[in-house]
């Protein structure tokens, strides 16, 4: 169900080089992202601009599961992110509406079962303090339901480009690091079992924490 149209390609091609140069974008471990088949990217989340810079370094179109607010950004980079997400057929999720959130997960599952790349922020919102917070179990449900490899991702520097509350971006170095896929198969998890989902989610968050070097906080982040 790829929703990536011409707009996505144009934005990536025309604005990509400018954005990469502006933040001296650095990428490590992109070879850990399979060149075909379903892939679930599980990333830490420091800034709304994460969804702008991450797809610039992945050689395949990336679909994001992003909170609905990202589609109505008002800052310069917020509007750019909004246009990028909309052009790419991304999946907005309303965290305050449980039924809508479940429907969004079903849509994301179709992205994976059809062989696409999906990026999810397991924390559910941007980190309020730079630390890595407890992951929500949607990431495990998607991984266990689809069988897609889970590639941990660490973003750094994006919180300095556009800190919370700031409307104009500023220069900062941005780095995107991809780790080796997390083997959830050894856990023998059942996507319908809450305990299995929690164990799998914690394994993913441990991999993200090791990759990012962030302090881990065993509680959910608050928006």
KEKE-3310 file (N, C-alpha, C; in steps of 0.2 Angstrom, whole numbers, plus 5000, padded with zeros to 4 digits):
npx = (5004:5010:5011:5019:5022:5025:5028:5035:5047:5052:5053:5063:5074:5076:5077:5084:5099:5102:5097:5105:5118:5116:5116:5126:5125:5127:5129:5128:5130:5120:5120:5114:5101:5090:5089:5078:5061:5051:5054:5056:5059:5065:5066:5074:5067:5069:5066:5054:5060:5066:5059:5061:5075:5079:5073:5081:5093:5090:5090:5078:5060:5053:5040:5031:5025:5017:5013:4997:4999:5010:5007:5002:5012:5019:5031:5046:5053:5044:5033:5039:5042:5029:5024:5033:5029:5015:5017:5023:5013:5011:5007:4996:4993:4981:4984:4975:4964:4958:4953:4956:4970:4972:4967:4977:4988:4985:4985:4998:5003:5000:5008:5020:5017:5016:5029:5036:5045:5044:5044:5044:5042:5045:5044:5033:5031:5041:5056:5056:5067:5079:5083:5080:5065:5053:5047:5032:5020:5016:5026:5031:5020:5018:5030:5030:5019:5021:5033:5044:5061:5068:5076:5086:5087:5097:5095:5104:5107:5097:5088:5095:5094:5081:5075:5062:5049:5055:5054:5062:5074:5091:5109:5117:5125:5120:5117:5113:5111:5111:5108:5112:5100:5087:5085:5070:5065:5070:5064:5052:5039:5021:5010:4998:4999:5001:5012:5022:5023:5028:5040:5047:5046:5054:5066:5069:5070:5081:5091:5091:5094:5107:5113:5111:5116:5109:5103:5092:5075:5064:5050:5035:5036:5030:5019)
npy = (4994:5006:5023:5033:5045:5056:5068:5065:5060:5071:5081:5074:5073:5087:5095:5087:5087:5100:5101:5091:5096:5108:5103:5096:5082:5066:5048:5032:5014:5011:5001:4991:4991:4982:4979:4975:4969:4968:4980:4986:5001:5006:5020:5032:5047:5064:5076:5085:5086:5074:5066:5072:5071:5058:5050:5054:5048:5034:5022:5018:5021:5028:5025:5033:5031:5043:5055:5064:5078:5082:5084:5096:5106:5122:5129:5133:5121:5113:5114:5109:5096:5092:5093:5084:5072:5071:5070:5058:5049:5046:5039:5045:5046:5047:5049:5051:5045:5029:5019:5025:5025:5011:5007:5014:5007:4995:4999:5002:4989:4984:4991:4984:4971:4971:4973:4985:4999:5004:5017:5019:5028:5022:5027:5035:5049:5065:5065:5072:5077:5073:5060:5042:5035:5023:5011:5010:4997:4995:4994:4981:4973:4976:4971:4957:4953:4954:4949:4956:4962:4971:4986:4995:5013:5027:5044:5059:5076:5082:5088:5099:5106:5110:5114:5110:5121:5131:5141:5144:5135:5130:5130:5114:5099:5084:5067:5050:5034:5017:5002:4984:4972:4968:4952:4946:4934:4924:4926:4920:4926:4931:4940:4943:4942:4951:4951:4945:4955:4966:4961:4960:4973:4979:4973:4979:4993:4992:4990:5001:5011:5007:5010:5023:5029:5035:5039:5027:5028:5020:5023:5030:5043:5060:5070)
npz = (5000:4996:4998:4993:4983:4969:4974:4986:4981:4974:4984:4992:4983:4979:4991:4999:4997:5001:5015:5020:5019:5027:5040:5041:5039:5045:5043:5049:5048:5039:5031:5038:5035:5027:5009:5003:5005:5020:5033:5049:5057:5072:5081:5092:5099:5097:5091:5081:5069:5066:5058:5046:5043:5044:5033:5023:5023:5020:5008:5003:5001:5015:5027:5039:5056:5063:5076:5075:5076:5070:5057:5055:5057:5061:5061:5052:5049:5054:5045:5034:5037:5039:5025:5020:5026:5022:5008:5007:5010:5024:5040:5051:5069:5081:5097:5108:5105:5106:5097:5085:5086:5086:5073:5066:5068:5062:5049:5047:5049:5037:5028:5031:5028:5015:5011:5014:5021:5037:5049:5067:5082:5097:5109:5108:5109:5108:5117:5133:5140:5134:5138:5136:5135:5142:5131:5121:5117:5104:5094:5096:5094:5080:5075:5079:5073:5060:5057:5052:5051:5065:5065:5075:5078:5080:5083:5083:5088:5082:5091:5094:5082:5081:5095:5107:5108:5101:5086:5074:5065:5069:5066:5067:5071:5064:5067:5061:5066:5062:5069:5071:5066:5078:5086:5088:5087:5095:5107:5105:5104:5106:5097:5102:5116:5130:5139:5131:5121:5129:5134:5121:5117:5127:5124:5111:5115:5123:5114:5106:5116:5119:5107:5105:5117:5126:5143:5150:5155:5165:5162:5155:5143:5144:5134)
capx = (5000:5014:5008:5025:5021:5030:5030:5040:5053:5054:5056:5069:5079:5078:5078:5089:5106:5102:5097:5111:5124:5115:5117:5132:5122:5131:5125:5132:5127:5115:5121:5110:5094:5089:5088:5072:5057:5049:5059:5053:5064:5063:5070:5073:5064:5072:5063:5050:5064:5068:5055:5064:5082:5080:5072:5086:5099:5088:5090:5071:5055:5051:5033:5032:5019:5018:5007:4993:5001:5016:5004:5000:5017:5019:5038:5048:5055:5038:5029:5043:5041:5022:5024:5036:5025:5009:5019:5025:5007:5012:5001:4995:4990:4978:4985:4970:4958:4961:4951:4960:4976:4972:4967:4983:4993:4983:4987:5006:5005:4999:5014:5025:5016:5017:5036:5039:5049:5040:5048:5040:5045:5042:5042:5026:5032:5048:5059:5056:5073:5085:5083:5076:5059:5050:5043:5025:5021:5014:5032:5032:5014:5020:5036:5028:5013:5023:5039:5049:5066:5068:5082:5086:5090:5098:5096:5107:5108:5090:5085:5098:5092:5075:5073:5055:5047:5059:5051:5067:5080:5098:5114:5119:5127:5115:5119:5108:5115:5107:5111:5110:5093:5086:5082:5065:5063:5073:5059:5046:5033:5015:5008:4992:5000:5003:5018:5026:5024:5032:5047:5049:5047:5060:5072:5070:5072:5088:5095:5091:5098:5114:5115:5111:5120:5105:5101:5086:5070:5058:5043:5033:5037:5024:5020)
capy = (5000:5012:5030:5037:5048:5060:5073:5063:5060:5078:5084:5071:5075:5094:5098:5083:5089:5106:5099:5087:5101:5113:5101:5091:5076:5060:5042:5026:5008:5011:4994:4986:4991:4977:4983:4973:4966:4973:4983:4990:5005:5008:5025:5037:5053:5070:5082:5084:5086:5067:5063:5075:5069:5051:5047:5057:5043:5028:5021:5016:5026:5026:5027:5035:5032:5049:5058:5068:5085:5083:5085:5103:5110:5129:5132:5132:5114:5109:5114:5105:5089:5091:5092:5078:5066:5071:5068:5051:5044:5043:5037:5049:5043:5051:5046:5052:5041:5022:5016:5028:5022:5004:5007:5016:5001:4990:5002:5001:4982:4983:4993:4979:4964:4972:4973:4992:5001:5008:5019:5020:5030:5018:5031:5038:5056:5067:5065:5079:5078:5070:5053:5037:5033:5017:5010:5007:4990:4994:4992:4974:4970:4976:4966:4950:4951:4954:4945:4960:4963:4977:4989:5001:5019:5032:5051:5064:5082:5085:5092:5106:5110:5113:5112:5111:5128:5136:5141:5144:5130:5133:5125:5109:5093:5078:5060:5045:5028:5011:4996:4978:4970:4964:4946:4944:4927:4920:4927:4916:4931:4930:4947:4944:4942:4957:4950:4945:4962:4970:4958:4961:4980:4981:4971:4984:4999:4991:4990:5008:5014:5005:5013:5031:5031:5039:5036:5024:5029:5015:5025:5033:5050:5063:5075)
capz = (5000:4996:4997:4991:4976:4965:4979:4991:4977:4973:4991:4994:4978:4978:4997:5003:4997:5005:5022:5022:5020:5032:5047:5040:5041:5045:5043:5051:5049:5034:5028:5042:5033:5021:5003:5000:5010:5025:5038:5055:5060:5079:5083:5098:5096:5100:5088:5075:5063:5065:5052:5040:5042:5044:5027:5018:5022:5019:5001:5001:5004:5022:5029:5047:5060:5067:5079:5071:5077:5065:5050:5056:5059:5060:5061:5045:5048:5055:5039:5029:5040:5037:5018:5018:5028:5018:5002:5008:5012:5030:5044:5057:5074:5087:5103:5112:5102:5106:5091:5079:5086:5084:5066:5063:5069:5057:5042:5048:5048:5030:5025:5032:5025:5008:5010:5014:5027:5042:5055:5072:5088:5102:5115:5107:5109:5109:5124:5136:5144:5131:5140:5132:5140:5141:5124:5120:5114:5097:5090:5097:5090:5073:5073:5080:5068:5053:5056:5049:5055:5068:5065:5080:5075:5085:5080:5088:5086:5080:5096:5094:5076:5083:5102:5109:5109:5096:5079:5069:5066:5070:5064:5072:5067:5065:5065:5061:5066:5062:5072:5068:5068:5085:5084:5092:5086:5101:5112:5104:5107:5103:5097:5106:5123:5133:5142:5126:5118:5134:5133:5115:5117:5131:5120:5106:5118:5125:5108:5105:5121:5118:5101:5106:5123:5131:5149:5150:5160:5164:5163:5149:5142:5144:5129)
cpx = (5004:5011:5013:5024:5027:5033:5035:5047:5056:5057:5063:5075:5081:5080:5083:5096:5107:5102:5103:5117:5123:5117:5123:5130:5126:5127:5130:5128:5121:5115:5116:5103:5094:5087:5081:5068:5055:5054:5055:5059:5061:5068:5069:5070:5065:5068:5059:5054:5067:5065:5057:5071:5083:5079:5077:5092:5097:5087:5083:5066:5053:5044:5034:5025:5020:5012:5004:4996:5006:5013:5001:5005:5017:5026:5040:5050:5049:5034:5033:5042:5033:5021:5027:5032:5019:5011:5020:5019:5008:5006:5001:4991:4988:4979:4979:4963:4960:4959:4954:4967:4977:4972:4973:4988:4991:4985:4995:5008:5004:5005:5020:5024:5016:5024:5039:5043:5045:5045:5043:5044:5042:5040:5035:5026:5039:5050:5059:5062:5079:5086:5079:5071:5056:5046:5036:5025:5018:5020:5032:5026:5016:5025:5034:5023:5016:5029:5045:5055:5066:5075:5082:5089:5091:5099:5099:5108:5102:5087:5089:5096:5086:5072:5065:5054:5050:5055:5056:5072:5086:5103:5116:5121:5122:5118:5114:5112:5110:5111:5109:5103:5092:5082:5076:5062:5065:5068:5053:5039:5027:5012:5002:4992:5003:5010:5023:5028:5028:5039:5050:5051:5053:5067:5074:5073:5079:5093:5096:5095:5106:5117:5116:5115:5116:5104:5094:5081:5065:5051:5041:5034:5030:5025:5021)
cpy = (5006:5018:5035:5039:5052:5065:5071:5063:5067:5081:5081:5073:5082:5097:5094:5085:5096:5105:5095:5091:5106:5110:5096:5084:5070:5054:5036:5020:5007:5004:4989:4986:4987:4981:4981:4970:4971:4974:4987:4994:5007:5014:5029:5043:5059:5076:5081:5083:5079:5064:5066:5072:5062:5048:5049:5052:5036:5027:5019:5021:5023:5029:5028:5034:5038:5052:5064:5076:5087:5085:5092:5108:5117:5132:5130:5124:5110:5109:5109:5098:5087:5089:5085:5071:5065:5068:5061:5046:5041:5042:5041:5045:5048:5047:5046:5048:5034:5019:5018:5025:5015:5003:5009:5011:4996:4993:5001:4994:4981:4985:4988:4973:4965:4974:4980:4993:5006:5010:5021:5023:5027:5022:5035:5046:5058:5066:5072:5081:5075:5063:5049:5034:5026:5016:5008:5001:4989:4992:4984:4970:4970:4971:4959:4948:4950:4950:4949:4961:4970:4980:4995:5007:5024:5039:5055:5070:5086:5090:5099:5110:5114:5111:5113:5119:5133:5135:5141:5139:5134:5128:5120:5103:5087:5072:5055:5038:5022:5005:4989:4976:4966:4958:4944:4937:4922:4921:4923:4920:4930:4938:4949:4944:4948:4957:4949:4951:4966:4968:4960:4969:4982:4979:4976:4990:4998:4992:4998:5012:5013:5009:5021:5033:5035:5035:5033:5026:5024:5017:5029:5040:5054:5069:5082)
cpz = (5000:4994:4995:4984:4974:4970:4984:4987:4976:4979:4993:4989:4978:4985:5001:5003:5002:5013:5024:5023:5026:5039:5046:5042:5040:5046:5045:5051:5044:5031:5032:5040:5027:5015:5000:5006:5016:5031:5043:5058:5067:5081:5089:5095:5100:5098:5083:5069:5062:5059:5046:5038:5041:5037:5021:5017:5021:5011:4998:5004:5011:5024:5037:5050:5065:5070:5075:5071:5072:5058:5050:5058:5057:5059:5054:5044:5049:5049:5034:5031:5038:5030:5016:5020:5024:5011:5002:5010:5019:5034:5051:5062:5079:5093:5108:5110:5101:5100:5085:5080:5084:5076:5063:5063:5063:5050:5042:5046:5040:5026:5025:5028:5017:5006:5010:5020:5031:5048:5061:5078:5094:5108:5115:5107:5109:5116:5127:5139:5140:5133:5136:5137:5137:5134:5125:5116:5107:5093:5090:5093:5082:5071:5074:5075:5061:5051:5053:5054:5058:5068:5070:5077:5081:5082:5086:5084:5083:5085:5097:5088:5078:5090:5103:5111:5105:5089:5073:5070:5066:5068:5069:5068:5069:5063:5066:5061:5066:5065:5069:5070:5074:5083:5090:5092:5092:5107:5112:5106:5103:5103:5101:5113:5125:5136:5136:5122:5123:5133:5127:5114:5121:5127:5115:5109:5121:5120:5106:5110:5120:5112:5102:5112:5128:5137:5148:5156:5160:5165:5156:5149:5142:5139:5132)
residu = (UNK:UNK:UNK:UNK:UNK:UNK:UNK:UNK:UNK:UNK:UNK:UNK:UNK:UNK:UNK:UNK:UNK:UNK:UNK:UNK:UNK:UNK:UNK:UNK:UNK:UNK:UNK:UNK:UNK:UNK:UNK:UNK:UNK:UNK:UNK:UNK:UNK:UNK:UNK:UNK:UNK:UNK:UNK:UNK:UNK:UNK:UNK:UNK:UNK:UNK:UNK:UNK:UNK:UNK:UNK:UNK:UNK:UNK:UNK:UNK:UNK:UNK:UNK:UNK:UNK:UNK:UNK:UNK:UNK:UNK:UNK:UNK:UNK:UNK:UNK:UNK:UNK:UNK:UNK:UNK:UNK:UNK:UNK:UNK:UNK:UNK:UNK:UNK:UNK:UNK:UNK:UNK:UNK:UNK:UNK:UNK:UNK:UNK:UNK:UNK:UNK:UNK:UNK:UNK:UNK:UNK:UNK:UNK:UNK:UNK:UNK:UNK:UNK:UNK:UNK:UNK:UNK:UNK:UNK:UNK:UNK:UNK:UNK:UNK:UNK:UNK:UNK:UNK:UNK:UNK:UNK:UNK:UNK:UNK:UNK:UNK:UNK:UNK:UNK:UNK:UNK:UNK:UNK:UNK:UNK:UNK:UNK:UNK:UNK:UNK:UNK:UNK:UNK:UNK:UNK:UNK:UNK:UNK:UNK:UNK:UNK:UNK:UNK:UNK:UNK:UNK:UNK:UNK:UNK:UNK:UNK:UNK:UNK:UNK:UNK:UNK:UNK:UNK:UNK:UNK:UNK:UNK:UNK:UNK:UNK:UNK:UNK:UNK:UNK:UNK:UNK:UNK:UNK:UNK:UNK:UNK:UNK:UNK:UNK:UNK:UNK:UNK:UNK:UNK:UNK:UNK:UNK:UNK:UNK:UNK:UNK:UNK:UNK:UNK:UNK:UNK:UNK:UNK:UNK:UNK:UNK:UNK:UNK)
# end
